[in-house]
Amino acid sequence: MTTPVSKIVIAIDGHSSTGKSSFAKAIAAKAGYVYVDSGAMYRAVTLYGLQYGLISNDGKINTAALIAALPDIRIEFRNIDGQNVTFLQGVNVEHDIRGIRVSRQVSAVSAIAEVRTHLVHLQQLMGKDKGIVMDGRDIGTVVFPQAELKIFMTADPRVRAERRHRELVAKGGQVSLDETLRHILQRDYIDEHRAVTPLRKAGDALLLDNSHLTPADQMKWFEEIWEKYK
Ligand code: DC
């Protein structure tokens, strides 16, 4: 009889547009684990702020009111047809949290210390029974510093810009490659220089630079590592 191997926590962090969520979803499916997109939680808080007039469209945040509202904000993930879908106050907001209004304001919301403390606590509760893959910016450093497996993803900014630009053009966007690259470099700067828990690689995280890897190469890389844990 084989001994059942206990479940672990897998923390995925890294730069924007490195394919963290696609990779995290794929490895959660491989491991039979729950996938949690922590960025969606910051996006849901931002959407709540916009919906309730706590954030204006020109980016002014009523920080005190947003902090006071945190206990009332109900964020859940439900599995619909095999997809992880974000619900806010019982309503499916998966589409709205990815839109431009939320994308513009979410960096400022995620820089508020009280928002981070609140969401980190919820994320830790989600991971208390392990068997979870969570992706974000501070998962291996703050949310689960004891995670058994940490992966930090990066790629050459130009490669990331090319990938992102292809996606935007496919969606009918009219942005230039240079502008996309500037945006990516700007996001790296904001993530790495934020006063509260800036993005950094945990000392014990494995570095995955996917500049020259296909999704299939990346899975092969993971499968070799996973042999030690499954
Ligand atoms: O991964 P994403 O683009 O959906 O993240 C949305 C925003 O939330 C982005 O500005 C980074 C921030 N974020 C964060 O600060 N900490 C996390 N654990 C996840 C996301």
py3Dmol code that shows the C-alpha trace and the ligand (Angstrom):
import py3Dmol

protein = """\
ATOM      1  CA  MET A   1       0.000   0.000   0.000  1.00  0.00           C
ATOM      2  CA  THR A   2       1.336   3.443  -0.838  1.00  0.00           C
ATOM      3  CA  THR A   3       1.356   6.153   1.822  1.00  0.00           C
ATOM      4  CA  PRO A   4      -0.836   9.087   0.789  1.00  0.00           C
ATOM      5  CA  VAL A   5       1.365  12.118   0.284  1.00  0.00           C
ATOM      6  CA  SER A   6       0.088  15.144   2.130  1.00  0.00           C
ATOM      7  CA  LYS A   7      -1.044  18.138   0.156  1.00  0.00           C
ATOM      8  CA  ILE A   8       1.127  21.195  -0.106  1.00  0.00           C
ATOM      9  CA  VAL A   9       0.783  24.922  -0.847  1.00  0.00           C
ATOM     10  CA  ILE A  10       2.135  26.134  -4.190  1.00  0.00           C
ATOM     11  CA  ALA A  11       2.870  29.880  -4.345  1.00  0.00           C
ATOM     12  CA  ILE A  12       3.340  31.542  -7.737  1.00  0.00           C
ATOM     13  CA  ASP A  13       4.598  35.118  -7.931  1.00  0.00           C
ATOM     14  CA  GLY A  14       6.186  37.181 -10.646  1.00  0.00           C
ATOM     15  CA  HIS A  15       6.101  40.057 -13.051  1.00  0.00           C
ATOM     16  CA  SER A  16       2.989  41.062 -14.972  1.00  0.00           C
ATOM     17  CA  SER A  17       2.308  39.396 -18.337  1.00  0.00           C
ATOM     18  CA  THR A  18       4.433  36.347 -17.590  1.00  0.00           C
ATOM     19  CA  GLY A  19       1.437  34.010 -17.873  1.00  0.00           C
ATOM     20  CA  LYS A  20       1.193  33.381 -14.124  1.00  0.00           C
ATOM     21  CA  SER A  21      -2.520  32.640 -14.054  1.00  0.00           C
ATOM     22  CA  SER A  22      -2.495  30.288 -17.069  1.00  0.00           C
ATOM     23  CA  PHE A  23       0.451  28.420 -15.586  1.00  0.00           C
ATOM     24  CA  ALA A  24      -1.074  28.368 -12.069  1.00  0.00           C
ATOM     25  CA  LYS A  25      -4.366  27.012 -13.476  1.00  0.00           C
ATOM     26  CA  ALA A  26      -2.550  24.334 -15.474  1.00  0.00           C
ATOM     27  CA  ILE A  27      -0.529  23.142 -12.492  1.00  0.00           C
ATOM     28  CA  ALA A  28      -3.593  23.189 -10.207  1.00  0.00           C
ATOM     29  CA  ALA A  29      -5.346  20.921 -12.734  1.00  0.00           C
ATOM     30  CA  LYS A  30      -2.292  18.648 -12.877  1.00  0.00           C
ATOM     31  CA  ALA A  31      -2.042  18.426  -9.076  1.00  0.00           C
ATOM     32  CA  GLY A  32      -5.823  18.237  -8.492  1.00  0.00           C
ATOM     33  CA  TYR A  33      -5.550  21.370  -6.335  1.00  0.00           C
ATOM     34  CA  VAL A  34      -7.745  24.434  -5.914  1.00  0.00           C
ATOM     35  CA  TYR A  35      -6.591  27.502  -7.867  1.00  0.00           C
ATOM     36  CA  VAL A  36      -6.918  30.979  -6.330  1.00  0.00           C
ATOM     37  CA  ASP A  37      -6.241  34.157  -8.310  1.00  0.00           C
ATOM     38  CA  SER A  38      -5.294  36.672  -5.593  1.00  0.00           C
ATOM     39  CA  GLY A  39      -5.196  39.518  -8.134  1.00  0.00           C
ATOM     40  CA  ALA A  40      -8.928  38.952  -8.717  1.00  0.00           C
ATOM     41  CA  MET A  41      -9.506  39.760  -5.032  1.00  0.00           C
ATOM     42  CA  TYR A  42      -7.715  43.141  -5.353  1.00  0.00           C
ATOM     43  CA  ARG A  43      -9.737  43.725  -8.514  1.00  0.00           C
ATOM     44  CA  ALA A  44     -13.016  42.850  -6.734  1.00  0.00           C
ATOM     45  CA  VAL A  45     -12.294  45.329  -3.905  1.00  0.00           C
ATOM     46  CA  THR A  46     -11.574  47.968  -6.570  1.00  0.00           C
ATOM     47  CA  LEU A  47     -14.831  47.222  -8.377  1.00  0.00           C
ATOM     48  CA  TYR A  48     -16.727  47.469  -5.080  1.00  0.00           C
ATOM     49  CA  GLY A  49     -15.130  50.892  -4.478  1.00  0.00           C
ATOM     50  CA  LEU A  50     -16.202  52.063  -7.944  1.00  0.00           C
ATOM     51  CA  GLN A  51     -19.731  50.668  -7.595  1.00  0.00           C
ATOM     52  CA  TYR A  52     -20.323  52.271  -4.197  1.00  0.00           C
ATOM     53  CA  GLY A  53     -18.788  55.646  -5.084  1.00  0.00           C
ATOM     54  CA  LEU A  54     -15.748  55.156  -2.834  1.00  0.00           C
ATOM     55  CA  ILE A  55     -13.468  55.515  -5.863  1.00  0.00           C
ATOM     56  CA  SER A  56     -14.216  58.149  -8.482  1.00  0.00           C
ATOM     57  CA  ASN A  57     -13.621  57.524 -12.181  1.00  0.00           C
ATOM     58  CA  ASP A  58     -10.729  59.984 -12.091  1.00  0.00           C
ATOM     59  CA  GLY A  59      -9.018  57.838  -9.467  1.00  0.00           C
ATOM     60  CA  LYS A  60      -9.751  59.609  -6.179  1.00  0.00           C
ATOM     61  CA  ILE A  61     -10.091  57.024  -3.452  1.00  0.00           C
ATOM     62  CA  ASN A  62     -12.027  57.651  -0.250  1.00  0.00           C
ATOM     63  CA  THR A  63      -9.496  55.521   1.617  1.00  0.00           C
ATOM     64  CA  ALA A  64     -11.128  55.743   5.059  1.00  0.00           C
ATOM     65  CA  ALA A  65     -14.529  54.684   3.658  1.00  0.00           C
ATOM     66  CA  LEU A  66     -13.009  51.852   1.624  1.00  0.00           C
ATOM     67  CA  ILE A  67     -11.173  50.536   4.682  1.00  0.00           C
ATOM     68  CA  ALA A  68     -14.375  50.776   6.765  1.00  0.00           C
ATOM     69  CA  ALA A  69     -16.253  48.810   4.057  1.00  0.00           C
ATOM     70  CA  LEU A  70     -13.765  45.917   3.929  1.00  0.00           C
ATOM     71  CA  PRO A  71     -15.693  43.637   6.359  1.00  0.00           C
ATOM     72  CA  ASP A  72     -18.819  44.004   4.150  1.00  0.00           C
ATOM     73  CA  ILE A  73     -17.100  43.055   0.903  1.00  0.00           C
ATOM     74  CA  ARG A  74     -17.952  39.442   0.048  1.00  0.00           C
ATOM     75  CA  ILE A  75     -15.603  37.853  -2.483  1.00  0.00           C
ATOM     76  CA  GLU A  76     -16.049  34.235  -3.522  1.00  0.00           C
ATOM     77  CA  PHE A  77     -14.739  31.959  -6.240  1.00  0.00           C
ATOM     78  CA  ARG A  78     -17.162  29.507  -7.811  1.00  0.00           C
ATOM     79  CA  ASN A  79     -16.441  26.812 -10.325  1.00  0.00           C
ATOM     80  CA  ILE A  80     -18.648  27.276 -13.387  1.00  0.00           C
ATOM     81  CA  ASP A  81     -18.145  24.787 -16.242  1.00  0.00           C
ATOM     82  CA  GLY A  82     -14.612  24.128 -15.016  1.00  0.00           C
ATOM     83  CA  GLN A  83     -13.753  27.856 -14.898  1.00  0.00           C
ATOM     84  CA  ASN A  84     -12.832  29.724 -11.741  1.00  0.00           C
ATOM     85  CA  VAL A  85     -15.303  32.617 -11.567  1.00  0.00           C
ATOM     86  CA  THR A  86     -15.130  35.613  -9.213  1.00  0.00           C
ATOM     87  CA  PHE A  87     -18.302  36.708  -7.368  1.00  0.00           C
ATOM     88  CA  LEU A  88     -18.713  39.997  -5.508  1.00  0.00           C
ATOM     89  CA  GLN A  89     -21.699  40.383  -3.136  1.00  0.00           C
ATOM     90  CA  GLY A  90     -23.125  37.222  -4.744  1.00  0.00           C
ATOM     91  CA  VAL A  91     -22.871  38.584  -8.320  1.00  0.00           C
ATOM     92  CA  ASN A  92     -20.644  37.206 -11.093  1.00  0.00           C
ATOM     93  CA  VAL A  93     -18.092  39.991 -11.746  1.00  0.00           C
ATOM     94  CA  GLU A  94     -15.495  37.991 -13.670  1.00  0.00           C
ATOM     95  CA  HIS A  95     -15.925  40.167 -16.748  1.00  0.00           C
ATOM     96  CA  ASP A  96     -16.158  43.536 -14.961  1.00  0.00           C
ATOM     97  CA  ILE A  97     -13.024  43.067 -12.838  1.00  0.00           C
ATOM     98  CA  ARG A  98     -10.919  42.619 -16.009  1.00  0.00           C
ATOM     99  CA  GLY A  99     -12.172  45.844 -17.612  1.00  0.00           C
ATOM    100  CA  ILE A 100     -10.262  49.065 -18.066  1.00  0.00           C
ATOM    101  CA  ARG A 101     -12.000  50.952 -15.203  1.00  0.00           C
ATOM    102  CA  VAL A 102     -10.814  48.430 -12.642  1.00  0.00           C
ATOM    103  CA  SER A 103      -7.409  47.923 -14.290  1.00  0.00           C
ATOM    104  CA  ARG A 104      -6.706  51.654 -14.047  1.00  0.00           C
ATOM    105  CA  GLN A 105      -7.392  51.868 -10.294  1.00  0.00           C
ATOM    106  CA  VAL A 106      -6.318  48.492  -8.941  1.00  0.00           C
ATOM    107  CA  SER A 107      -2.623  49.367  -8.411  1.00  0.00           C
ATOM    108  CA  ALA A 108      -3.588  52.247  -6.106  1.00  0.00           C
ATOM    109  CA  VAL A 109      -6.078  50.085  -4.205  1.00  0.00           C
ATOM    110  CA  SER A 110      -3.541  47.288  -3.782  1.00  0.00           C
ATOM    111  CA  ALA A 111      -1.076  49.807  -2.293  1.00  0.00           C
ATOM    112  CA  ILE A 112      -3.387  50.469   0.712  1.00  0.00           C
ATOM    113  CA  ALA A 113      -1.899  48.604   3.686  1.00  0.00           C
ATOM    114  CA  GLU A 114      -5.282  47.819   5.311  1.00  0.00           C
ATOM    115  CA  VAL A 115      -6.630  46.358   2.058  1.00  0.00           C
ATOM    116  CA  ARG A 116      -3.583  44.101   1.853  1.00  0.00           C
ATOM    117  CA  THR A 117      -3.827  42.979   5.487  1.00  0.00           C
ATOM    118  CA  HIS A 118      -7.516  42.138   5.025  1.00  0.00           C
ATOM    119  CA  LEU A 119      -7.046  40.203   1.773  1.00  0.00           C
ATOM    120  CA  VAL A 120      -3.913  38.419   2.997  1.00  0.00           C
ATOM    121  CA  HIS A 121      -5.922  37.143   5.971  1.00  0.00           C
ATOM    122  CA  LEU A 122      -8.700  35.825   3.666  1.00  0.00           C
ATOM    123  CA  GLN A 123      -6.088  34.209   1.405  1.00  0.00           C
ATOM    124  CA  GLN A 124      -4.448  32.489   4.377  1.00  0.00           C
ATOM    125  CA  LEU A 125      -7.838  31.058   5.426  1.00  0.00           C
ATOM    126  CA  MET A 126      -8.325  29.699   1.885  1.00  0.00           C
ATOM    127  CA  GLY A 127      -5.005  27.891   2.158  1.00  0.00           C
ATOM    128  CA  LYS A 128      -5.345  26.503   5.659  1.00  0.00           C
ATOM    129  CA  ASP A 129      -6.092  22.956   4.438  1.00  0.00           C
ATOM    130  CA  LYS A 130      -3.365  23.172   1.776  1.00  0.00           C
ATOM    131  CA  GLY A 131      -3.930  21.589  -1.663  1.00  0.00           C
ATOM    132  CA  ILE A 132      -3.954  25.074  -3.176  1.00  0.00           C
ATOM    133  CA  VAL A 133      -2.160  26.952  -5.947  1.00  0.00           C
ATOM    134  CA  MET A 134      -2.296  30.733  -5.464  1.00  0.00           C
ATOM    135  CA  ASP A 135      -0.805  33.307  -7.764  1.00  0.00           C
ATOM    136  CA  GLY A 136      -0.044  36.973  -7.134  1.00  0.00           C
ATOM    137  CA  ARG A 137       2.774  39.278  -6.115  1.00  0.00           C
ATOM    138  CA  ASP A 138       3.338  38.478  -2.422  1.00  0.00           C
ATOM    139  CA  ILE A 139       2.214  34.870  -2.088  1.00  0.00           C
ATOM    140  CA  GLY A 140       5.601  33.285  -1.359  1.00  0.00           C
ATOM    141  CA  THR A 141       6.832  36.247   0.691  1.00  0.00           C
ATOM    142  CA  VAL A 142       3.821  37.333   2.783  1.00  0.00           C
ATOM    143  CA  VAL A 143       0.717  35.151   2.339  1.00  0.00           C
ATOM    144  CA  PHE A 144       2.403  31.742   2.567  1.00  0.00           C
ATOM    145  CA  PRO A 145       6.041  32.260   3.598  1.00  0.00           C
ATOM    146  CA  GLN A 146       6.029  28.559   4.648  1.00  0.00           C
ATOM    147  CA  ALA A 147       4.742  27.307   1.262  1.00  0.00           C
ATOM    148  CA  GLU A 148       6.419  24.043   0.348  1.00  0.00           C
ATOM    149  CA  LEU A 149       6.828  25.040  -3.302  1.00  0.00           C
ATOM    150  CA  LYS A 150       7.378  28.613  -4.486  1.00  0.00           C
ATOM    151  CA  ILE A 151       7.842  29.659  -8.087  1.00  0.00           C
ATOM    152  CA  PHE A 152       8.814  33.139  -9.254  1.00  0.00           C
ATOM    153  CA  MET A 153       8.021  33.834 -12.900  1.00  0.00           C
ATOM    154  CA  THR A 154       9.711  36.363 -15.097  1.00  0.00           C
ATOM    155  CA  ALA A 155      10.510  36.973 -18.772  1.00  0.00           C
ATOM    156  CA  ASP A 156      12.327  39.563 -20.827  1.00  0.00           C
ATOM    157  CA  PRO A 157      10.144  42.719 -20.861  1.00  0.00           C
ATOM    158  CA  ARG A 158      10.253  42.849 -24.678  1.00  0.00           C
ATOM    159  CA  VAL A 159       9.030  39.249 -24.945  1.00  0.00           C
ATOM    160  CA  ARG A 160       6.233  40.028 -22.474  1.00  0.00           C
ATOM    161  CA  ALA A 161       5.308  43.138 -24.439  1.00  0.00           C
ATOM    162  CA  GLU A 162       5.147  41.143 -27.686  1.00  0.00           C
ATOM    163  CA  ARG A 163       2.855  38.540 -26.089  1.00  0.00           C
ATOM    164  CA  ARG A 164       0.608  41.174 -24.506  1.00  0.00           C
ATOM    165  CA  HIS A 165       0.494  43.196 -27.713  1.00  0.00           C
ATOM    166  CA  ARG A 166      -0.624  40.129 -29.692  1.00  0.00           C
ATOM    167  CA  GLU A 167      -3.443  39.566 -27.165  1.00  0.00           C
ATOM    168  CA  LEU A 168      -4.558  43.211 -27.317  1.00  0.00           C
ATOM    169  CA  VAL A 169      -4.523  43.291 -31.112  1.00  0.00           C
ATOM    170  CA  ALA A 170      -6.482  40.023 -31.237  1.00  0.00           C
ATOM    171  CA  LYS A 171      -9.134  41.710 -29.045  1.00  0.00           C
ATOM    172  CA  GLY A 172      -9.306  44.612 -31.499  1.00  0.00           C
ATOM    173  CA  GLY A 173      -7.051  46.981 -29.512  1.00  0.00           C
ATOM    174  CA  GLN A 174      -5.063  49.662 -31.357  1.00  0.00           C
ATOM    175  CA  VAL A 175      -2.112  50.074 -29.059  1.00  0.00           C
ATOM    176  CA  SER A 176       1.492  50.076 -30.365  1.00  0.00           C
ATOM    177  CA  LEU A 177       4.175  47.616 -29.295  1.00  0.00           C
ATOM    178  CA  ASP A 178       6.274  50.464 -27.845  1.00  0.00           C
ATOM    179  CA  GLU A 179       3.372  51.691 -25.768  1.00  0.00           C
ATOM    180  CA  THR A 180       2.708  48.153 -24.515  1.00  0.00           C
ATOM    181  CA  LEU A 181       6.377  47.817 -23.546  1.00  0.00           C
ATOM    182  CA  ARG A 182       6.282  51.154 -21.703  1.00  0.00           C
ATOM    183  CA  HIS A 183       3.192  50.031 -19.827  1.00  0.00           C
ATOM    184  CA  ILE A 184       4.858  46.752 -18.801  1.00  0.00           C
ATOM    185  CA  LEU A 185       8.002  48.535 -17.565  1.00  0.00           C
ATOM    186  CA  GLN A 186       5.815  50.971 -15.645  1.00  0.00           C
ATOM    187  CA  ARG A 187       3.896  48.131 -13.976  1.00  0.00           C
ATOM    188  CA  ASP A 188       7.166  46.392 -13.039  1.00  0.00           C
ATOM    189  CA  TYR A 189       8.349  49.638 -11.470  1.00  0.00           C
ATOM    190  CA  ILE A 190       5.108  50.139  -9.487  1.00  0.00           C
ATOM    191  CA  ASP A 191       5.058  46.497  -8.309  1.00  0.00           C
ATOM    192  CA  GLU A 192       8.736  46.527  -7.276  1.00  0.00           C
ATOM    193  CA  HIS A 193       8.746  49.964  -5.622  1.00  0.00           C
ATOM    194  CA  ARG A 194       5.475  49.888  -3.731  1.00  0.00           C
ATOM    195  CA  ALA A 195       5.997  50.898  -0.079  1.00  0.00           C
ATOM    196  CA  VAL A 196       3.883  47.995   1.212  1.00  0.00           C
ATOM    197  CA  THR A 197       5.161  44.506   0.360  1.00  0.00           C
ATOM    198  CA  PRO A 198       6.803  45.230  -2.990  1.00  0.00           C
ATOM    199  CA  LEU A 199       7.160  42.424  -5.509  1.00  0.00           C
ATOM    200  CA  ARG A 200      10.292  40.397  -4.889  1.00  0.00           C
ATOM    201  CA  LYS A 201      11.419  36.830  -5.307  1.00  0.00           C
ATOM    202  CA  ALA A 202      11.394  34.849  -2.038  1.00  0.00           C
ATOM    203  CA  GLY A 203      14.880  33.517  -1.301  1.00  0.00           C
ATOM    204  CA  ASP A 204      13.629  29.927  -1.543  1.00  0.00           C
ATOM    205  CA  ALA A 205      11.514  30.391  -4.707  1.00  0.00           C
ATOM    206  CA  LEU A 206      12.472  28.590  -7.917  1.00  0.00           C
ATOM    207  CA  LEU A 207      13.065  31.037 -10.761  1.00  0.00           C
ATOM    208  CA  LEU A 208      11.130  30.339 -13.946  1.00  0.00           C
ATOM    209  CA  ASP A 209      12.231  32.609 -16.775  1.00  0.00           C
ATOM    210  CA  ASN A 210       9.896  31.716 -19.636  1.00  0.00           C
ATOM    211  CA  SER A 211      11.323  34.166 -22.220  1.00  0.00           C
ATOM    212  CA  HIS A 212      12.233  31.251 -24.445  1.00  0.00           C
ATOM    213  CA  LEU A 213       9.838  28.565 -23.208  1.00  0.00           C
ATOM    214  CA  THR A 214       6.578  27.412 -24.767  1.00  0.00           C
ATOM    215  CA  PRO A 215       3.673  26.553 -22.432  1.00  0.00           C
ATOM    216  CA  ALA A 216       4.501  22.876 -23.088  1.00  0.00           C
ATOM    217  CA  ASP A 217       8.187  23.412 -22.096  1.00  0.00           C
ATOM    218  CA  GLN A 218       6.983  25.115 -18.961  1.00  0.00           C
ATOM    219  CA  MET A 219       4.734  22.200 -18.000  1.00  0.00           C
ATOM    220  CA  LYS A 220       7.596  19.787 -18.565  1.00  0.00           C
ATOM    221  CA  TRP A 221       9.720  21.901 -16.215  1.00  0.00           C
ATOM    222  CA  PHE A 222       6.948  21.725 -13.602  1.00  0.00           C
ATOM    223  CA  GLU A 223       6.329  17.997 -14.028  1.00  0.00           C
ATOM    224  CA  GLU A 224       9.971  17.226 -13.229  1.00  0.00           C
ATOM    225  CA  ILE A 225       9.708  19.260 -10.030  1.00  0.00           C
ATOM    226  CA  TRP A 226       6.290  17.823  -9.170  1.00  0.00           C
ATOM    227  CA  GLU A 227       7.749  14.274  -9.095  1.00  0.00           C
ATOM    228  CA  LYS A 228       9.264  15.169  -5.726  1.00  0.00           C
ATOM    229  CA  TYR A 229       5.955  16.254  -4.223  1.00  0.00           C
ATOM    230  CA  LYS A 230       3.255  13.997  -5.579  1.00  0.00           C
TER     231      LYS A 230
END
"""
ligand_1 = """\
20
DC
O -2.461 39.895 -11.421
P -3.435 41.019 -11.669
O -3.068 41.939 -12.816
O -4.859 40.564 -11.771
O -3.333 41.926 -10.345
C -4.133 43.051 -10.180
C -3.414 44.061 -9.304
O -3.326 43.615 -7.967
C -2.003 44.456 -9.736
O -1.890 45.866 -9.636
C -1.109 43.805 -8.726
C -1.993 43.652 -7.514
N -1.755 42.440 -6.754
C -1.079 42.551 -5.578
O -0.636 43.634 -5.224
N -0.878 41.452 -4.804
C -1.326 40.263 -5.194
N -1.133 39.185 -4.417
C -2.025 40.120 -6.426
C -2.212 41.240 -7.196
"""
view = py3Dmol.view(width=600, height=400)
view.addModel(protein, "pdb")
view.setStyle({"model": 0}, {"cartoon": {"style": "trace"}})
view.addModel(ligand_1, "xyz")
view.setStyle({"model": 1}, {"stick": {}})
view.zoomTo()
view.show()
